[in-house]
Each structure stands twice: as C-alpha cells, then as structure tokens.
Amino acid sequence: MSMIDDKFIGLSLAVLASVAIGSSYVVTKKGLIQAVEKHGFTGDGFEYIKSAVWWCGTIMLVSGEFMNTAAYAFAPAVLVTPLGALSVLIGALMGAYFLDEDIKVLGKLGCATCLLGSVLLVLHAPGDKDIKTIEEILHLAIQPFFVLYCIFVTIFAAYMIYKVAPVQGRSNPLVYISICSTVGSVSVMSVKAFGIAVKLTIAGDNQFTHPSTYVFSLVLVVTTLTQMNYLNKAMSEFPASLVNAMYYVGFTTCTLSASIIFYQGLNTSNWISIISMMCGFLLNFTGISLLTLSKTACSKEKQHESVREMSMRSLDLSHGRYDHVRTSSVEIERARERRSSGIDDQ
C-alpha cells in the first residue's frame, strides 16, 4: 500500500511540475522577447536577466523542477520523465494564445496522441528498485556502464558547446537541445539521488552525513545551470513550442537510456507492462513529432508569405519605376515635337 501511495504522490507532483514547466516556457519566451526589445539581447550574453517577465518564467521553471525533484523521490523515472509530454501540450496551448503560435489539425492530433501515451505510461510504468540509503545509489552510479555513459555525455557536451554551438547554434535547434538533453539525463539521476536523500532524512535517517550526498548535489547544480543556459539560448532563437517539443523527445530518450543503465534494466518481468509502456513511449514520441511537424509547416507558410509579400513589393516598386520611365519617355517625345514645330522658339 505504501508503494501505491508513493506512486500517487509522485504522479501528482509530476503533473503539477508539467503545468509549471509548460507555462514557464511561454512566460520565459515573452521575457526574452522583452529583453530583445528593451535591452538589445541578441542571443549572446545575459541581458535577459534584466527582464522581470523572464524572472517570472524562471521562477516558474525552478518551482516545476523542484516538484519534479520531489516526484523522482516518490515515483520511478520511467513514469515521471515521460509525463513531461503534458508540459509540451500546455506549452503549445499557451503558446497559441499568448505567442500567436498556430496549432493546426496535425498539432491537435499530436496533442491527443500524447495524452493517450501518457495514460498508458501511468497505468503500466514499473517501480524503481527499493533503495534504503544514498550509498546504494552511489554504488549504482560507479558501475562501469554508467561511468562510461557519464564520460560520453561529458565529451559530447563539451564538443557541442565549444565546437558546434558557436557555428550552428543559431540555425539548428538540435545543437542547443542535444546539450540540454544529454546533460539533463545525468541531472535526473542526481535529482533522484538528492530526492531520496531528503526523503530518508525526513523519515529520520540523516543522509547528509554522507559525502556522496554533497557530490550528487554538486553534479545537480552544475548540470541544471548548463541546461538552463542552453535552453534559454534555444528559446531565444526558435519558437517556444518547437523547442519544448524537441527537448521533450531528446530529454526523455536520454533520461530513459540513463535510467536503464543506472538501474541495470527495468524493475519488472511482466511483458504486458513492458509492451504497454513501450507503446506509451511510442505514442508520446509520435504525438510530439506530429506537433513539431505542425509547427514546422506553420513556419514555412510564414516564410512563404513573407517572400511573396517581398516579391509583391518589389513588383510594385518596379512598376512604379517603369511607369516613371514611360512617363519620362512621353515627356521627351512631346518636347521633341514642340521643338520641331517651333513652339519652344516662340
């Protein structure tokens, strides 16, 4: 019964976190727009911290992440992380209302698909292994495969930050989002460790006497700051709903991979639950892909409209220029007639 209660608490916190995080993307985007207009933010630097709206969005994001942290302490990562699809839906709906980002029929179908996938995950996601102390988490964290995964994330993130991002960051949203997703997968494991430490400490078993608790806390701070920095860069260059959708897919894929490596497999042998859970993942990814395609189609339509408007303006200008030329030719011809008839001499 206690496990069911914990799962319900984790589920509730995860849903509340999704609402806060999904809303924060839109508010933060508004703050970034304000920073561009008032403070000259161009995508580099930190001028956006002068915007009060950006701070509101950041506070909402931090609050959502705190609730997410608590959710990981009560519920498994394979349940909490995929529920981030709800934040994508909320971000898309609020973006349509506050940022004038259209949701086409394809996008609405994607939203419905995400909801169905989330229901399957809630019903069939297995629980995590029962962990009693922070030292047990440390033991899992230093296993060879997870250490290799952390080394891969460090090398990949460093390469993207120092080599790829300065060149392609503003033209390809996958650059910034890939940094956030891979680094975020490590932060989730740190969140899980820190959340369990807090939970056990509240229950009477003080985990803050263990050095490993502070190690996980340090990793959590560094990875979270990295995520926030590059997520802000992505949102300053691309539509908030598109960033949110792509980030969800990348973050969920990396986090579930890290979770399976960390816990050395799924904590279930029930194939019905495993197949249902995989179907839930597939539905979520399909829904997010449909929503992304819808946003991409809207962006292309706007680009085509702007090109067409520019063409029309050029055509109007050219007509005006040629009208002027024709008028000038007529005037020249009349002047020649007047000169030949001797009118000018009179």
C-alpha positions in Angstrom: 0.0 0.0 0.0 2.9 2.4 0.8 4.3 1.9 -2.7 0.9 2.7 -4.2 0.7 5.9 -2.1 4.2 6.9 -3.1 3.4 6.4 -6.7 0.3 8.5 -6.4 2.2 11.3 -4.7 4.9 11.2 -7.4 2.3 11.2 -10.1 0.6 14.3 -8.6 3.8 16.1 -8.2 4.9 15.2 -11.8 1.6 16.6 -13.2 1.9 19.8 -11.2 5.5 20.1 -12.4 4.4 19.7 -16.0 1.9 22.5 -15.6 4.5 24.8 -14.1 7.3 23.9 -16.6 5.0 24.1 -19.7 3.8 27.5 -18.6 7.3 28.7 -17.8 8.5 28.2 -21.4 5.9 30.6 -22.7 6.5 33.2 -19.9 10.3 32.9 -20.4 9.8 33.4 -24.2 7.9 36.5 -23.5 10.7 37.7 -21.3 13.3 37.0 -23.9 11.2 39.0 -26.5 11.0 41.8 -24.0 14.8 41.6 -23.5 15.3 41.9 -27.2 13.1 44.9 -27.5 14.3 46.8 -24.4 17.8 45.6 -23.6 19.2 44.6 -27.0 19.6 40.9 -26.3 20.9 39.2 -29.5 21.2 35.6 -28.3 24.6 36.1 -26.7 25.3 37.4 -23.2 22.9 37.6 -20.3 20.9 40.8 -21.0 17.7 38.8 -20.4 18.2 38.8 -16.7 17.1 42.5 -16.8 13.6 41.4 -17.7 11.1 40.9 -14.9 9.0 38.7 -17.1 12.0 36.4 -17.7 12.5 36.1 -14.0 8.8 35.1 -13.5 9.3 32.4 -16.1 12.5 31.3 -14.5 10.8 31.1 -11.0 8.0 29.0 -12.5 10.6 26.7 -14.1 12.6 26.3 -10.9 9.4 25.6 -9.0 8.4 23.0 -11.5 11.9 21.4 -11.3 11.6 21.3 -7.5 8.3 19.5 -7.8 9.9 17.2 -10.4 12.7 16.5 -7.9 10.2 15.5 -5.3 8.3 13.4 -7.8 11.5 11.4 -8.6 11.8 10.6 -4.8 8.4 9.0 -4.8 7.9 7.6 -8.3 10.2 5.9 -10.9 12.0 7.9 -13.6 10.2 5.8 -16.3 6.9 7.3 -15.1 7.9 10.9 -14.1 10.1 11.7 -17.2 7.5 10.7 -19.9 4.9 12.7 -18.2 6.8 15.7 -19.4 4.7 15.3 -22.5 2.0 17.2 -20.6 4.3 20.2 -20.4 4.6 20.1 -24.2 0.8 20.2 -24.5 0.5 23.0 -22.0 3.3 25.0 -23.7 1.7 24.5 -27.1 -1.8 25.6 -26.0 -0.4 28.7 -24.1 1.9 29.5 -27.0 -1.0 29.6 -29.3 -2.8 32.0 -27.0 0.0 34.3 -25.8 2.6 34.0 -28.6 0.3 33.6 -31.6 1.8 30.3 -32.5 -0.8 28.5 -34.5 -1.9 24.9 -33.8 -3.0 23.1 -37.0 -5.1 19.9 -37.2 -1.9 17.9 -37.2 -0.8 19.6 -34.0 -4.1 18.8 -32.3 -3.9 15.2 -33.3 -0.4 15.2 -31.8 -1.7 16.5 -28.5 -4.4 13.8 -28.3 -1.8 11.1 -29.1 0.5 12.4 -26.3 -2.4 12.3 -23.8 -3.1 8.6 -24.8 0.6 7.7 -24.4 0.8 9.4 -21.0 -2.3 7.4 -19.8 -0.6 4.1 -20.8 2.6 5.1 -19.0 0.8 6.0 -15.8 -1.0 2.6 -15.8 1.9 0.4 -16.7 5.2 2.0 -15.7 7.1 -0.3 -13.3 8.5 0.9 -10.0 12.2 1.5 -9.2 14.3 -0.8 -7.0 13.8 -0.3 -3.3 16.8 1.9 -2.2 17.5 2.4 1.5 20.5 4.7 1.6 22.4 7.2 -0.5 25.3 4.8 -0.5 23.3 2.3 -2.5 22.8 5.0 -5.2 26.5 5.7 -5.2 27.2 2.0 -5.7 24.9 2.1 -8.8 26.5 5.3 -10.0 30.0 3.9 -10.1 29.2 0.8 -12.1 31.3 0.7 -15.3 28.5 1.1 -17.8 27.1 4.2 -16.1 30.5 5.7 -15.7 31.1 5.2 -19.4 27.8 6.9 -20.1 28.8 9.9 -18.0 32.1 10.2 -19.8 30.4 10.0 -23.1 27.9 12.8 -22.0 30.8 15.0 -20.8 32.8 14.6 -24.0 29.8 15.1 -26.3 28.5 18.2 -24.4 32.0 19.8 -24.4 32.4 19.2 -28.1 28.9 20.7 -28.9 29.5 23.7 -26.6 32.9 24.7 -27.8 33.0 23.5 -31.4 29.4 23.2 -32.9 27.3 25.7 -30.9 29.3 28.8 -31.9 28.9 27.9 -35.6 25.5 26.2 -36.0 23.6 27.0 -32.7 21.5 29.8 -34.2 20.5 27.9 -37.3 19.9 24.4 -36.0 17.7 23.9 -32.8 19.1 20.4 -32.3 22.5 21.8 -31.3 21.3 23.5 -28.1 18.7 20.9 -27.4 21.1 18.0 -27.6 23.3 19.7 -25.0 20.3 20.1 -22.7 19.1 16.5 -23.3 22.3 14.7 -22.6 23.4 16.8 -19.7 19.8 16.6 -18.3 19.9 12.8 -18.3 22.7 12.9 -15.8 21.0 15.6 -13.8 17.9 13.4 -13.4 20.0 10.7 -11.8 21.4 13.3 -9.4 17.9 14.6 -8.8 16.8 11.1 -8.0 19.7 10.6 -5.5 19.2 14.0 -3.8 15.4 13.5 -3.6 15.9 10.1 -1.9 18.4 11.6 0.5 15.9 14.3 1.5 13.1 11.7 1.8 15.2 9.4 4.0 16.4 12.3 6.1 12.8 13.5 6.8 12.0 9.9 7.7 14.7 10.0 10.5 17.7 8.5 8.7 20.0 11.5 8.1 21.7 11.1 4.8 23.6 14.5 4.9 26.3 12.9 6.9 27.4 11.0 3.8 29.9 12.8 1.4 28.1 11.3 -1.6 25.0 13.4 -0.9 27.1 16.5 -1.5 28.7 15.0 -4.6 25.3 14.4 -6.1 24.2 17.9 -5.1 27.2 19.5 -6.8 26.5 17.5 -10.0 22.9 18.6 -9.8 23.8 22.3 -9.6 26.3 22.1 -12.5 24.0 20.2 -14.8 21.0 22.2 -14.0 22.7 25.5 -14.7 24.1 24.2 -18.0 20.6 23.1 -19.0 19.0 26.4 -18.2 21.7 28.4 -20.1 21.3 26.5 -23.4 17.6 26.1 -23.1 17.4 29.9 -22.9 19.6 30.2 -25.9 17.4 27.8 -27.9 14.2 29.6 -26.9 15.7 33.0 -27.9 16.3 31.7 -31.5 13.3 29.3 -32.1 9.6 29.1 -31.3 8.9 28.1 -27.7 6.6 25.2 -28.6 9.1 23.8 -31.1 11.9 23.9 -28.5 9.7 22.3 -25.9 8.6 19.5 -28.1 12.1 18.7 -29.4 13.5 19.0 -25.9 10.9 16.5 -24.6 11.8 13.9 -27.2 15.6 14.3 -26.7 15.4 14.6 -22.9 13.1 11.6 -22.5 15.2 9.4 -24.8 18.4 10.2 -23.0 16.9 10.0 -19.5 15.3 6.6 -20.0 18.5 5.3 -21.5 20.5 6.6 -18.5 17.8 5.2 -16.1 18.0 1.7 -17.7 21.8 1.8 -17.5 21.8 3.2 -13.9 19.4 0.6 -12.6 20.7 -2.1 -14.8 17.4 -2.8 -16.5 13.7 -2.3 -15.9 12.4 -3.4 -12.5 9.8 -5.7 -13.9 9.5 -9.1 -15.7 5.8 -8.6 -16.8 5.9 -8.4 -20.6 2.4 -6.9 -20.8 3.6 -4.0 -18.7 6.8 -3.6 -20.7 4.9 -3.7 -24.1 2.3 -1.3 -22.9 4.9 1.0 -21.6 6.8 0.9 -24.9 3.6 1.7 -26.7 3.1 4.7 -24.4 6.6 5.9 -25.3 5.9 5.4 -29.0 2.6 7.3 -28.8 4.3 10.1 -26.9 7.1 10.4 -29.5 4.6 10.2 -32.4 2.5 12.9 -30.8 5.4 15.2 -30.3 6.6 14.5 -33.8 3.2 15.5 -35.2 3.2 18.6 -33.1 6.7 19.5 -34.3 5.7 18.9 -38.0 2.7 21.1 -37.5 4.9 23.9 -36.1 7.5 23.5 -38.9 4.7 23.7 -41.5 3.4 26.9 -39.9 6.9 28.4 -40.0 7.3 27.5 -43.7 4.0 29.1 -44.5 5.0 32.3 -42.8 8.3 32.3 -44.7 6.5 31.7 -48.0 4.1 34.6 -47.1 6.9 36.9 -46.3 8.7 36.0 -49.6 5.5 36.6 -51.5 5.0 39.9 -49.8 8.5 40.9 -50.6 8.0 39.9 -54.3 4.8 41.9 -54.5 6.6 45.0 -53.0 9.4 44.5 -55.5 6.9 44.2 -58.3 5.1 47.3 -57.2 8.3 49.2 -57.0 9.4 48.0 -60.4 6.0 49.0 -61.9 6.4 52.4 -60.3 9.9 52.7 -61.7 8.8 51.7 -65.2 5.8 54.0 -65.1 8.2 56.8 -64.3 10.4 55.7 -67.3 7.4 55.6 -69.6 6.2 59.0 -68.4 9.7 60.4 -68.9 9.8 59.0 -72.5 6.5 60.6 -73.3 7.6 63.9 -72.0 10.8 63.7 -74.0 8.8 62.8 -77.2 6.5 65.8 -76.6 9.5 68.0 -76.1 10.9 66.9 -79.4 7.6 67.6 -81.1 7.4 71.0 -79.6 11.0 71.7 -80.7 10.4 70.5 -84.2 7.2 72.6 -84.6 8.9 75.7 -83.3 6.7 76.1 -80.3 9.7 76.4 -78.0 11.1 79.2 -80.1 8.0 81.3 -79.6 
